[in-house]
Amino acid sequence: MTSGIHHVTAITRNVQRNVDFYAGFLGLRLVKQTGGFEDAEQLHLIYGDQAGSPGSLVTFLVWESGAPGRTGLGQVSEVSFAVPPDAIGDWMQRAMSAQVPFDGPSREFGETVLRLKDPDGLIVKLVGTDMPAAAALADPLAPRRIRGVTILTDQPEATGSFARLFGYRPERSEGNTQRMASDTDILDIRDARGYFPGIPGASIFDHVAFRAENAEAVRRMRLELRDAEGITNVHDRKYFLSLYVREPAGTLFEYATDGPGMTVDEPLESLGETLMVPPQDASRAADLAVMLPQFARPGEERMPMRDLPFIHRVRTPDDPDGSSIMLLHGTGGNETDLMPLAAKMNPRATLLGVRGRSTEEGINRWFRRFDAVTYDQADIASEAEAFAAFVDGAIAGYGLDAGRLSFLGYSNGANLLGAVMQLHPGVIRRAILLRAVQALDSAPKVDLGGTQVLMLTGTRDPFSRMAPPLEKALNTAGAALDSRLVEAGHELTDADLEAGRHWLADHEAGSG
């Protein structure tokens, strides 16, 4: 029977720091980058040995700047990698040089252990033990395979009994930890009764996957566990078939086949070099390529992210033309929503998507409101001031050409842009406002001479009656306003793309 860990999956809040740690510091190979199979707008990175062998894999779902969870009961709390027994001292030196936090070395179950913390605070243990790699990495100190995981449970006997189904047998206990072993690795079940429960979110381990001999074994397990909590159907994850289930204390287990494996869509020599998209999302592959976060591999040139007042993401095209577009999403959106639209308007522009920080029941917005059409004027003023400072910081921090900077806002984001233009004239010189209304109760007397604005309002938009006051305010202030109606409701259409693309090209040419 095939047994042991197939992979361990966690969630990271910062893709660049994650790549720097796992591919740079630890020296694992990035063997796959793909859109998530549950949510293709979420990047999924897979690291492992030279061939991406089952048993060596640690994977990360990327939630950029996502809310952190909490490690607790019903979760994996640690992952351990096997390294050469005489390499622990070298790893201590490497950790000190790289300023990676560590604890130890210590002895656990007769093995030398060094505990590290990755950039998300996840515990990664290096265990000095003689375990051969299925496909060795070039660095002789590099991890050879996964040694095991630790599970926090308040039902240790039930968790242990459940683990037997996946090929684990009791080995021995040490303190409050029961060690179980497969033919290839270990599972440490830690009795954590009295500890607080885990909370879902970023910077936690999501699940551990165990190896299945073949697809038939997965289907048999599905039948055997048909009454278990959280049991799913069998999923085709392209690189393996699998199902998910929760053990009695709540930890998410996956049961996955070894094949087809990581080379099903890339040759061995170039694993992980191409962004893959799940087959069901192939029709929007180009949009996903723009929306998913960029990162640099160890040693590659990268753009350092700046610490600015708003969460944001920078997208640099392969052949930038020196122009840039700052993007402000609508209610409930995020910093990536408008990237596909902006990339189609100008494929060579650097994109800077920004996330509104005024939330409403967990939904991102740009300022508070009292009802659908009554806005908190003090909050608008405060957020407009903060955004103006953000623009200055982004121009300086990312070396943007202020003369070639455009703004693109939709709905609530467009409303904020309209307010910023009136409250802080000169910050925004060129803007496309999609489905915008006047957010200010009274328009201040300002000079917007030299400010160019394209305003697109839907003919069937229920909020279109609130657009004329913004048009009047911009015209009165002297802005060069091009206001048009498009056959649409509040949603965006191809007409918005075409109008914005032509308008942007004309005004960019005029500024060059």
TORVEXDREN-12711 format. One record per residue (C-alpha): residue number from 1; residue in one letter; x, y negated, z. Coordinates in pm, 1 decimal, always signed. Example, Ala and Ser with C-alpha at 12.3 -4.5 7.8 and 13.67 -1.06 7.14 Angstrom:
residues 2
(1; A; (+1230.0; +450.0; +780.0))
(2; S; (+1367.0; +106.0; +714.0))
end
This chain:
residues 512
(1; M; (+0.0; +0.0; +0.0))
(2; T; (+126.4; -348.1; -89.8))
(3; S; (+133.7; -555.3; +228.1))
(4; G; (+275.1; -873.7; +371.8))
(5; I; (+232.3; -1244.7; +310.5))
(6; H; (+170.4; -1361.3; -44.7))
(7; H; (+190.3; -1734.1; +29.0))
(8; V; (+118.6; -1998.8; +291.4))
(9; T; (-70.3; -2315.9; +197.1))
(10; A; (-56.4; -2651.8; +375.5))
(11; I; (-168.6; -3008.7; +305.2))
(12; T; (+71.1; -3300.6; +264.5))
(13; R; (+4.7; -3674.4; +285.6))
(14; N; (+312.0; -3777.3; +84.7))
(15; V; (+412.3; -3590.0; -229.0))
(16; Q; (+757.0; -3747.4; -268.2))
(17; R; (+867.5; -3672.5; +87.3))
(18; N; (+729.4; -3320.6; +47.6))
(19; V; (+932.3; -3257.3; -268.1))
(20; D; (+1242.6; -3407.3; -109.3))
(21; F; (+1212.1; -3172.9; +188.8))
(22; Y; (+1114.5; -2841.8; +30.4))
(23; A; (+1298.5; -2867.4; -300.9))
(24; G; (+1575.8; -3100.6; -183.4))
(25; F; (+1657.3; -3019.3; +177.7))
(26; L; (+1542.5; -2655.3; +199.4))
(27; G; (+1647.5; -2581.9; -157.3))
(28; L; (+1336.9; -2392.3; -264.6))
(29; R; (+1246.1; -2396.2; -631.3))
(30; L; (+937.8; -2589.8; -738.0))
(31; V; (+780.2; -2315.8; -949.3))
(32; K; (+442.1; -2469.7; -1025.7))
(33; Q; (+262.1; -2802.2; -1031.9))
(34; T; (-104.6; -2788.0; -1116.4))
(35; G; (-436.4; -2953.6; -1056.4))
(36; G; (-622.7; -2781.3; -774.6))
(37; F; (-862.4; -2504.5; -870.1))
(38; E; (-1128.8; -2635.6; -631.8))
(39; D; (-1058.7; -3000.4; -714.7))
(40; A; (-844.8; -3069.5; -1019.4))
(41; E; (-791.2; -3429.7; -904.0))
(42; Q; (-581.0; -3290.8; -620.1))
(43; L; (-222.0; -3198.3; -703.9))
(44; H; (-108.8; -2851.9; -596.5))
(45; L; (+264.3; -2778.9; -565.4))
(46; I; (+408.6; -2428.4; -526.4))
(47; Y; (+763.2; -2360.1; -403.3))
(48; G; (+940.9; -2027.9; -382.7))
(49; D; (+1241.6; -1825.0; -482.0))
(50; Q; (+1397.4; -1834.3; -827.6))
(51; A; (+1110.2; -1638.2; -984.8))
(52; G; (+825.0; -1761.7; -766.8))
(53; S; (+788.1; -1415.4; -615.6))
(54; P; (+497.9; -1332.1; -384.8))
(55; G; (+630.1; -1333.5; -31.3))
(56; S; (+849.8; -1636.7; -93.2))
(57; L; (+580.0; -1891.9; -171.4))
(58; V; (+476.3; -2197.3; +26.4))
(59; T; (+222.3; -2422.0; -143.4))
(60; F; (+90.1; -2772.7; -77.6))
(61; L; (-230.6; -2948.3; -162.5))
(62; V; (-151.9; -3318.7; -197.7))
(63; W; (-381.9; -3561.6; -18.5))
(64; E; (-190.4; -3885.3; -67.7))
(65; S; (-236.2; -4102.2; +243.6))
(66; G; (-517.3; -3871.6; +356.0))
(67; A; (-646.5; -3868.4; +712.8))
(68; P; (-434.0; -3629.3; +921.5))
(69; G; (-589.2; -3325.0; +1084.4))
(70; R; (-482.6; -3161.1; +1409.2))
(71; T; (-317.9; -2823.6; +1455.5))
(72; G; (-504.9; -2613.4; +1709.9))
(73; L; (-706.0; -2300.3; +1765.1))
(74; G; (-804.7; -2113.2; +1451.2))
(75; Q; (-508.0; -2230.3; +1245.9))
(76; V; (-162.5; -2131.8; +1131.8))
(77; S; (+77.4; -2336.4; +1344.9))
(78; E; (+418.7; -2238.5; +1202.9))
(79; V; (+573.5; -2081.0; +897.2))
(80; S; (+909.9; -1909.4; +918.2))
(81; F; (+1166.8; -1837.5; +646.9))
(82; A; (+1440.0; -1577.1; +657.6))
(83; V; (+1792.7; -1716.0; +610.9))
(84; P; (+2126.5; -1532.3; +638.6))
(85; P; (+2198.4; -1441.4; +1004.1))
(86; D; (+2523.3; -1640.6; +1008.3))
(87; A; (+2367.5; -1950.6; +846.0))
(88; I; (+2188.4; -2108.5; +1144.6))
(89; G; (+2489.0; -2323.1; +1237.7))
(90; D; (+2515.5; -2449.3; +881.0))
(91; W; (+2146.2; -2535.0; +885.5))
(92; M; (+2192.0; -2732.9; +1206.7))
(93; Q; (+2465.5; -2936.7; +1038.3))
(94; R; (+2248.3; -2985.1; +730.2))
(95; A; (+1953.8; -3099.3; +942.9))
(96; M; (+2167.8; -3349.5; +1134.2))
(97; S; (+2311.7; -3489.9; +811.3))
(98; A; (+1965.7; -3526.7; +657.6))
(99; Q; (+1813.8; -3659.6; +983.1))
(100; V; (+1557.3; -3379.9; +985.5))
(101; P; (+1416.5; -3324.6; +1336.9))
(102; F; (+1495.5; -2981.4; +1478.8))
(103; D; (+1480.1; -2783.6; +1800.9))
(104; G; (+1706.7; -2498.1; +1902.8))
(105; P; (+1855.9; -2268.8; +1819.5))
(106; S; (+1669.2; -2026.8; +2044.8))
(107; R; (+1605.7; -1655.3; +2063.0))
(108; E; (+1265.2; -1509.8; +1981.0))
(109; F; (+1198.3; -1136.6; +1952.2))
(110; G; (+1572.4; -1080.1; +1935.6))
(111; E; (+1622.1; -1320.5; +1643.4))
(112; T; (+1796.1; -1658.4; +1625.6))
(113; V; (+1546.4; -1930.1; +1540.2))
(114; L; (+1587.5; -2295.8; +1439.9))
(115; R; (+1269.1; -2501.9; +1438.1))
(116; L; (+1246.4; -2789.7; +1190.0))
(117; K; (+978.6; -3049.1; +1132.8))
(118; D; (+887.9; -3139.6; +777.2))
(119; P; (+782.8; -3498.1; +685.2))
(120; D; (+421.0; -3419.8; +780.1))
(121; G; (+526.3; -3285.9; +1119.2))
(122; L; (+462.3; -2923.7; +1021.9))
(123; I; (+684.3; -2670.4; +1197.2))
(124; V; (+914.5; -2474.6; +967.5))
(125; K; (+1121.7; -2207.0; +1138.9))
(126; L; (+1447.0; -2075.0; +997.4))
(127; V; (+1509.7; -1724.3; +1125.3))
(128; G; (+1852.1; -1564.5; +1101.4))
(129; T; (+1766.4; -1215.7; +982.5))
(130; D; (+1890.5; -990.3; +708.2))
(131; M; (+1602.0; -987.0; +461.2))
(132; P; (+1687.5; -966.7; +89.4))
(133; A; (+1536.0; -1209.2; -160.5))
(134; A; (+1329.9; -1076.6; -449.6))
(135; A; (+1494.0; -1336.2; -676.3))
(136; A; (+1775.0; -1519.5; -497.7))
(137; L; (+1820.5; -1893.4; -524.5))
(138; A; (+2159.3; -2036.6; -621.9))
(139; D; (+2229.8; -2183.9; -276.1))
(140; P; (+2362.2; -1900.6; -55.3))
(141; L; (+2211.0; -2068.9; +252.2))
(142; A; (+1865.7; -2109.3; +96.2))
(143; P; (+1564.6; -1929.3; +242.0))
(144; R; (+1531.3; -1580.6; +101.7))
(145; R; (+1163.3; -1517.2; +166.6))
(146; I; (+887.7; -1587.2; +419.0))
(147; R; (+961.6; -1421.2; +750.3))
(148; G; (+612.1; -1478.1; +889.2))
(149; V; (+355.9; -1715.5; +1034.6))
(150; T; (+221.3; -1795.0; +1380.9))
(151; I; (-154.1; -1808.0; +1440.2))
(152; L; (-316.0; -1986.0; +1735.7))
(153; T; (-620.8; -1796.2; +1861.9))
(154; D; (-847.5; -1778.2; +2164.6))
(155; Q; (-947.5; -1424.2; +2064.6))
(156; P; (-609.8; -1250.5; +2031.7))
(157; E; (-745.7; -896.4; +2036.4))
(158; A; (-1006.8; -969.3; +1767.8))
(159; T; (-754.4; -1160.3; +1553.8))
(160; G; (-509.1; -871.5; +1583.1))
(161; S; (-772.1; -613.8; +1488.8))
(162; F; (-867.2; -821.4; +1184.5))
(163; A; (-501.1; -845.8; +1077.1))
(164; R; (-485.7; -464.9; +1063.2))
(165; L; (-712.6; -479.1; +757.7))
(166; F; (-430.8; -653.8; +569.0))
(167; G; (-162.2; -399.5; +653.8))
(168; Y; (-31.8; -527.0; +988.5))
(169; R; (+35.7; -309.5; +1291.6))
(170; P; (+125.1; -409.0; +1650.1))
(171; E; (+500.5; -420.3; +1713.9))
(172; R; (+568.1; -577.4; +2053.9))
(173; S; (+477.9; -873.1; +2274.0))
(174; E; (+683.1; -1158.1; +2412.7))
(175; G; (+520.3; -1403.4; +2651.5))
(176; N; (+177.9; -1495.7; +2514.4))
(177; T; (+260.2; -1380.5; +2159.7))
(178; Q; (+175.8; -1045.3; +2005.6))
(179; R; (+397.0; -967.6; +1707.2))
(180; M; (+245.2; -760.7; +1428.3))
(181; A; (+445.6; -628.0; +1135.9))
(182; S; (+378.7; -528.5; +776.6))
(183; D; (+622.9; -345.5; +554.8))
(184; T; (+790.6; -677.0; +467.8))
(185; D; (+723.9; -949.4; +728.8))
(186; I; (+557.3; -1038.6; +1056.5))
(187; L; (+249.1; -1207.7; +1197.3))
(188; D; (+280.4; -1369.8; +1540.6))
(189; I; (-57.9; -1392.7; +1712.4))
(190; R; (-32.0; -1646.2; +1994.3))
(191; D; (-286.5; -1635.1; +2275.2))
(192; A; (-375.0; -2004.3; +2304.0))
(193; R; (-689.1; -1985.4; +2515.0))
(194; G; (-753.3; -2325.1; +2671.6))
(195; Y; (-583.1; -2507.5; +2382.8))
(196; F; (-785.6; -2757.4; +2178.9))
(197; P; (-941.5; -2651.5; +1845.9))
(198; G; (-785.3; -2744.2; +1515.3))
(199; I; (-927.2; -3029.6; +1309.1))
(200; P; (-923.7; -3015.6; +927.5))
(201; G; (-727.2; -3281.3; +741.3))
(202; A; (-386.4; -3355.4; +599.1))
(203; S; (-57.8; -3253.3; +761.2))
(204; I; (-183.6; -2911.5; +871.9))
(205; F; (-157.3; -2555.7; +742.4))
(206; D; (-470.1; -2466.9; +548.5))
(207; H; (-443.4; -2088.6; +519.2))
(208; V; (-223.0; -1783.2; +488.9))
(209; A; (-260.3; -1542.9; +196.8))
(210; F; (-181.4; -1170.9; +214.7))
(211; R; (-74.3; -948.4; -70.8))
(212; A; (-318.5; -719.2; -248.8))
(213; E; (-199.5; -430.7; -462.7))
(214; N; (-430.2; -516.4; -752.8))
(215; A; (-767.8; -662.8; -845.8))
(216; E; (-946.6; -346.7; -741.1))
(217; A; (-799.9; -379.4; -391.2))
(218; V; (-940.0; -732.8; -368.6))
(219; R; (-1283.6; -611.7; -475.1))
(220; R; (-1274.4; -328.2; -221.3))
(221; M; (-1182.3; -578.7; +49.2))
(222; R; (-1474.7; -795.0; -60.8))
(223; L; (-1712.7; -506.2; -0.2))
(224; E; (-1553.5; -410.9; +330.3))
(225; L; (-1577.6; -770.4; +459.3))
(226; R; (-1916.0; -855.7; +307.1))
(227; D; (-2058.5; -950.2; +649.6))
(228; A; (-1750.7; -1139.8; +772.6))
(229; E; (-1759.5; -1516.0; +834.1))
(230; G; (-1680.1; -1729.7; +532.8))
(231; I; (-1629.8; -1441.6; +290.2))
(232; T; (-1615.5; -1569.1; -68.2))
(233; N; (-1653.8; -1413.9; -407.3))
(234; V; (-1340.8; -1308.5; -593.5))
(235; H; (-1178.1; -1614.0; -754.1))
(236; D; (-958.3; -1620.7; -1061.4))
(237; R; (-675.0; -1857.4; -970.4))
(238; K; (-494.0; -1793.3; -1299.8))
(239; Y; (-175.1; -1684.9; -1119.6))
(240; F; (-360.3; -1431.0; -904.7))
(241; L; (-708.3; -1306.7; -813.8))
(242; S; (-814.6; -1366.9; -456.8))
(243; L; (-1087.5; -1400.9; -198.5))
(244; Y; (-1108.8; -1601.6; +124.8))
(245; V; (-1240.0; -1504.6; +466.0))
(246; R; (-1208.7; -1633.3; +823.3))
(247; E; (-1075.7; -1410.3; +1098.3))
(248; P; (-1284.2; -1405.5; +1420.2))
(249; A; (-1106.0; -1706.7; +1575.9))
(250; G; (-1146.2; -1914.4; +1259.9))
(251; T; (-809.8; -1903.3; +1076.8))
(252; L; (-860.1; -1894.4; +700.5))
(253; F; (-714.0; -1582.8; +536.1))
(254; E; (-674.2; -1525.3; +163.6))
(255; Y; (-620.0; -1189.7; -5.8))
(256; A; (-434.3; -1231.1; -336.9))
(257; T; (-290.2; -1011.5; -608.8))
(258; D; (+77.1; -1031.2; -703.4))
(259; G; (-6.0; -1081.1; -1070.1))
(260; P; (-26.5; -1223.7; -1323.9))
(261; G; (+226.4; -1444.5; -1142.5))
(262; M; (+394.2; -1779.4; -1201.1))
(263; T; (+529.1; -1693.7; -1547.6))
(264; V; (+184.8; -1645.8; -1700.9))
(265; D; (+194.5; -1997.6; -1849.4))
(266; E; (+563.3; -2099.6; -1825.0))
(267; P; (+886.0; -1911.9; -1900.2))
(268; L; (+1104.5; -1823.9; -1603.0))
(269; E; (+1376.1; -2074.1; -1695.1))
(270; S; (+1136.4; -2371.4; -1692.1))
(271; L; (+899.1; -2287.4; -1408.6))
(272; G; (+738.7; -2591.3; -1249.0))
(273; E; (+849.5; -2840.2; -1511.9))
(274; T; (+508.3; -2896.1; -1673.3))
(275; L; (+191.3; -3019.0; -1508.1))
(276; M; (-70.5; -2748.3; -1552.1))
(277; V; (-445.8; -2798.3; -1544.6))
(278; P; (-697.7; -2530.3; -1443.2))
(279; P; (-865.6; -2381.5; -1752.1))
(280; Q; (-1206.6; -2516.0; -1652.7))
(281; D; (-1065.5; -2870.6; -1655.5))
(282; A; (-878.7; -2851.6; -1986.4))
(283; S; (-1111.3; -3105.3; -2149.8))
(284; R; (-991.2; -3379.5; -1913.9))
(285; A; (-625.9; -3284.6; -1898.6))
(286; A; (-513.1; -3627.7; -2022.1))
(287; D; (-714.5; -3809.4; -1753.7))
(288; L; (-583.6; -3577.8; -1481.0))
(289; A; (-224.4; -3632.5; -1591.9))
(290; V; (-274.9; -4003.6; -1523.9))
(291; M; (-461.3; -3959.6; -1195.3))
(292; L; (-238.3; -3703.6; -1022.9))
(293; P; (+50.4; -3853.0; -822.9))
(294; Q; (+393.6; -3879.8; -978.4))
(295; F; (+708.4; -3766.9; -801.5))
(296; A; (+1079.6; -3741.2; -869.3))
(297; R; (+1276.1; -3422.3; -823.0))
(298; P; (+1586.6; -3426.5; -605.1))
(299; G; (+1855.9; -3629.3; -775.9))
(300; E; (+1619.3; -3799.4; -1019.5))
(301; E; (+1564.7; -4173.4; -1025.4))
(302; R; (+1252.1; -4270.4; -836.6))
(303; M; (+1051.2; -4580.1; -756.2))
(304; P; (+1046.3; -4624.4; -378.2))
(305; M; (+701.4; -4695.5; -238.7))
(306; R; (+668.8; -5025.5; -55.5))
(307; D; (+499.7; -5075.4; +279.0))
(308; L; (+214.9; -5310.4; +182.1))
(309; P; (-121.8; -5400.5; +341.9))
(310; F; (-325.9; -5165.4; +118.4))
(311; I; (-281.9; -4798.2; +34.4))
(312; H; (-184.5; -4784.0; -330.2))
(313; R; (-36.0; -4569.4; -602.9))
(314; V; (+194.8; -4666.5; -888.6))
(315; R; (+177.6; -4486.9; -1222.7))
(316; T; (+468.1; -4548.2; -1460.9))
(317; P; (+422.8; -4440.7; -1826.3))
(318; D; (+698.1; -4268.2; -2021.2))
(319; D; (+757.8; -4579.8; -2235.4))
(320; P; (+651.5; -4887.2; -2033.9))
(321; D; (+605.9; -5211.7; -2225.2))
(322; G; (+663.3; -5440.7; -1925.9))
(323; S; (+296.6; -5513.1; -1860.7))
(324; S; (+103.6; -5391.1; -1557.8))
(325; I; (-259.7; -5354.5; -1453.7))
(326; M; (-378.5; -5364.2; -1092.7))
(327; L; (-692.0; -5154.3; -1036.9))
(328; L; (-971.1; -5203.3; -782.6))
(329; H; (-1224.8; -4920.8; -756.0))
(330; G; (-1598.1; -4936.5; -687.3))
(331; T; (-1777.3; -4830.9; -369.1))
(332; G; (-1686.9; -4473.9; -277.1))
(333; G; (-1389.2; -4461.6; -513.0))
(334; N; (-1016.5; -4458.9; -456.7))
(335; E; (-693.1; -4583.7; -605.0))
(336; T; (-696.5; -4334.5; -895.2))
(337; D; (-1052.4; -4377.7; -1023.2))
(338; L; (-978.4; -4642.8; -1286.8))
(339; M; (-641.5; -4504.2; -1397.8))
(340; P; (-777.6; -4303.8; -1694.9))
(341; L; (-974.4; -4605.6; -1818.0))
(342; A; (-679.6; -4842.4; -1777.8))
(343; A; (-440.9; -4597.5; -1945.9))
(344; K; (-670.5; -4586.7; -2247.4))
(345; M; (-689.2; -4965.2; -2257.8))
(346; N; (-308.1; -4982.5; -2262.4))
(347; P; (-116.0; -4651.5; -2254.6))
(348; R; (+214.3; -4834.8; -2200.6))
(349; A; (+112.0; -5043.3; -1900.0))
(350; T; (+234.3; -4965.3; -1550.4))
(351; L; (-73.2; -4898.5; -1337.1))
(352; L; (-108.4; -4993.5; -973.3))
(353; G; (-423.3; -4849.6; -817.2))
(354; V; (-526.5; -4995.1; -482.2))
(355; R; (-759.7; -4850.4; -216.3))
(356; G; (-1008.7; -5072.0; -37.5))
(357; R; (-970.3; -5054.8; +338.6))
(358; S; (-1317.6; -5157.2; +455.9))
(359; T; (-1495.3; -4825.5; +501.3))
(360; E; (-1865.8; -4761.8; +533.1))
(361; E; (-1953.7; -4419.8; +680.2))
(362; G; (-1625.0; -4288.3; +545.6))
(363; I; (-1673.8; -4444.0; +200.4))
(364; N; (-1404.1; -4675.5; +68.3))
(365; R; (-1511.4; -5035.0; +5.8))
(366; W; (-1342.6; -5372.1; -26.7))
(367; F; (-1547.6; -5563.9; +229.6))
(368; R; (-1832.9; -5502.0; +469.2))
(369; R; (-2196.4; -5557.6; +381.7))
(370; F; (-2514.0; -5596.5; +584.7))
(371; D; (-2732.8; -5445.3; +312.4))
(372; A; (-2699.4; -5369.5; -58.3))
(373; V; (-2690.6; -5737.6; -159.1))
(374; T; (-2590.4; -5921.0; +162.3))
(375; Y; (-2218.3; -5937.6; +226.6))
(376; D; (-2009.4; -6017.8; +533.6))
(377; Q; (-1856.4; -6351.2; +434.5))
(378; A; (-1591.9; -6350.6; +708.6))
(379; D; (-1477.2; -6004.0; +601.1))
(380; I; (-1461.5; -6110.4; +236.7))
(381; A; (-1241.6; -6405.3; +332.6))
(382; S; (-1014.9; -6186.5; +544.7))
(383; E; (-977.4; -5910.7; +283.8))
(384; A; (-928.0; -6161.5; +3.0))
(385; E; (-642.8; -6319.6; +198.5))
(386; A; (-487.4; -5979.0; +264.6))
(387; F; (-521.6; -5881.9; -99.5))
(388; A; (-355.3; -6204.4; -213.2))
(389; A; (-61.4; -6119.1; +13.1))
(390; F; (-60.7; -5765.7; -129.0))
(391; V; (-33.1; -5901.9; -483.3))
(392; D; (+267.9; -6114.1; -389.8))
(393; G; (+429.2; -5816.8; -214.4))
(394; A; (+365.4; -5582.9; -506.8))
(395; I; (+511.3; -5826.1; -758.2))
(396; A; (+827.4; -5863.9; -550.8))
(397; G; (+849.2; -5504.0; -431.5))
(398; Y; (+794.3; -5333.8; -765.6))
(399; G; (+952.2; -5594.7; -989.9))
(400; L; (+629.6; -5669.3; -1179.3))
(401; D; (+620.5; -5946.5; -1435.9))
(402; A; (+361.4; -6185.3; -1288.2))
(403; G; (+297.6; -6332.4; -1632.2))
(404; R; (+205.9; -5990.3; -1769.6))
(405; L; (-3.9; -5871.8; -1476.1))
(406; S; (-372.4; -5805.0; -1538.6))
(407; F; (-644.7; -5695.7; -1297.3))
(408; L; (-923.9; -5447.4; -1362.2))
(409; G; (-1207.5; -5413.8; -1114.2))
(410; Y; (-1531.8; -5220.6; -1112.0))
(411; S; (-1841.3; -5302.2; -906.4))
(412; N; (-1731.6; -5370.7; -547.0))
(413; G; (-1369.0; -5400.7; -663.5))
(414; A; (-1470.2; -5650.8; -932.2))
(415; N; (-1663.6; -5844.8; -669.3))
(416; L; (-1352.2; -5879.8; -457.5))
(417; L; (-1150.0; -5995.5; -759.0))
(418; G; (-1411.8; -6262.2; -824.3))
(419; A; (-1386.4; -6375.4; -462.5))
(420; V; (-1004.2; -6378.3; -466.3))
(421; M; (-1002.3; -6598.1; -776.8))
(422; Q; (-1225.3; -6851.6; -602.9))
(423; L; (-1063.4; -6839.0; -259.6))
(424; H; (-700.5; -6811.3; -373.4))
(425; P; (-674.6; -6969.9; -719.0))
(426; G; (-360.7; -6878.5; -910.1))
(427; V; (-315.7; -6531.7; -760.0))
(428; I; (-515.1; -6373.5; -1045.1))
(429; R; (-455.9; -6515.0; -1391.4))
(430; R; (-606.4; -6239.9; -1607.1))
(431; A; (-890.7; -6009.4; -1506.7))
(432; I; (-1149.6; -5770.9; -1646.1))
(433; L; (-1457.3; -5757.8; -1423.5))
(434; L; (-1689.0; -5462.0; -1481.6))
(435; R; (-2041.0; -5495.8; -1329.2))
(436; A; (-1939.1; -5786.3; -1107.2))
(437; V; (-2162.5; -6014.4; -902.8))
(438; Q; (-2102.2; -6324.1; -694.3))
(439; A; (-2008.0; -6202.3; -345.4))
(440; L; (-1962.8; -6549.8; -195.8))
(441; D; (-2264.0; -6729.6; -51.9))
(442; S; (-2127.4; -7060.5; -178.0))
(443; A; (-1872.4; -7120.7; -451.8))
(444; P; (-1576.5; -7334.9; -339.6))
(445; K; (-1458.6; -7619.3; -560.9))
(446; V; (-1134.2; -7494.4; -715.1))
(447; D; (-937.7; -7531.7; -1036.8))
(448; L; (-915.5; -7206.8; -1234.7))
(449; G; (-765.6; -7361.6; -1543.1))
(450; G; (-539.8; -7106.6; -1712.7))
(451; T; (-731.2; -6810.1; -1564.7))
(452; Q; (-868.2; -6568.8; -1826.9))
(453; V; (-1163.2; -6345.5; -1742.3))
(454; L; (-1361.0; -6082.9; -1930.6))
(455; M; (-1688.9; -6005.8; -1755.6))
(456; L; (-1897.4; -5709.4; -1875.3))
(457; T; (-2250.9; -5672.0; -1738.7))
(458; G; (-2484.6; -5379.9; -1809.7))
(459; T; (-2817.3; -5468.0; -1967.7))
(460; R; (-2991.1; -5211.0; -1747.2))
(461; D; (-2783.0; -5273.1; -1435.4))
(462; P; (-3017.6; -5335.4; -1140.2))
(463; F; (-2759.4; -5578.4; -998.3))
(464; S; (-2726.9; -5778.7; -1322.9))
(465; R; (-2949.7; -6054.5; -1182.6))
(466; M; (-2663.9; -6138.7; -944.6))
(467; A; (-2406.2; -6178.6; -1220.8))
(468; P; (-2503.0; -6529.0; -1348.2))
(469; P; (-2397.9; -6706.5; -1024.4))
(470; L; (-2047.0; -6564.9; -1065.2))
(471; E; (-2040.6; -6666.2; -1431.9))
(472; K; (-2146.8; -7019.0; -1335.3))
(473; A; (-1883.5; -7042.6; -1061.1))
(474; L; (-1602.8; -6931.0; -1291.7))
(475; N; (-1711.6; -7160.1; -1574.1))
(476; T; (-1749.8; -7457.6; -1338.6))
(477; A; (-1399.6; -7397.1; -1203.5))
(478; G; (-1254.1; -7406.6; -1555.5))
(479; A; (-1176.5; -7039.5; -1613.6))
(480; A; (-1163.3; -6915.3; -1972.8))
(481; L; (-1459.3; -6679.3; -1929.0))
(482; D; (-1570.0; -6427.7; -2190.3))
(483; S; (-1899.4; -6292.5; -2054.9))
(484; R; (-2074.1; -6013.2; -2245.2))
(485; L; (-2364.0; -5774.9; -2207.7))
(486; V; (-2312.1; -5406.0; -2282.5))
(487; E; (-2582.0; -5145.4; -2337.8))
(488; A; (-2546.5; -4969.1; -2004.3))
(489; G; (-2664.4; -4953.7; -1647.5))
(490; H; (-2423.2; -4985.3; -1356.5))
(491; E; (-2219.1; -4695.3; -1493.8))
(492; L; (-1918.9; -4742.9; -1722.5))
(493; T; (-1939.1; -4652.0; -2091.7))
(494; D; (-1721.5; -4635.5; -2402.4))
(495; A; (-1835.7; -4991.1; -2477.5))
(496; D; (-1649.5; -5109.9; -2168.0))
(497; L; (-1335.8; -4930.5; -2283.0))
(498; E; (-1345.4; -5076.2; -2631.6))
(499; A; (-1423.2; -5429.3; -2518.2))
(500; G; (-1154.6; -5416.8; -2249.8))
(501; R; (-894.4; -5263.5; -2480.3))
(502; H; (-934.0; -5529.3; -2750.2))
(503; W; (-958.5; -5818.5; -2504.1))
(504; L; (-650.7; -5702.5; -2315.1))
(505; A; (-449.1; -5657.6; -2633.0))
(506; D; (-541.3; -6006.8; -2754.8))
(507; H; (-456.8; -6175.9; -2425.1))
(508; E; (-142.1; -5971.5; -2367.6))
(509; A; (-20.2; -6075.5; -2714.6))
(510; G; (-89.1; -6434.9; -2624.4))
(511; S; (+124.5; -6410.3; -2310.0))
(512; G; (+421.8; -6232.6; -2468.2))
end
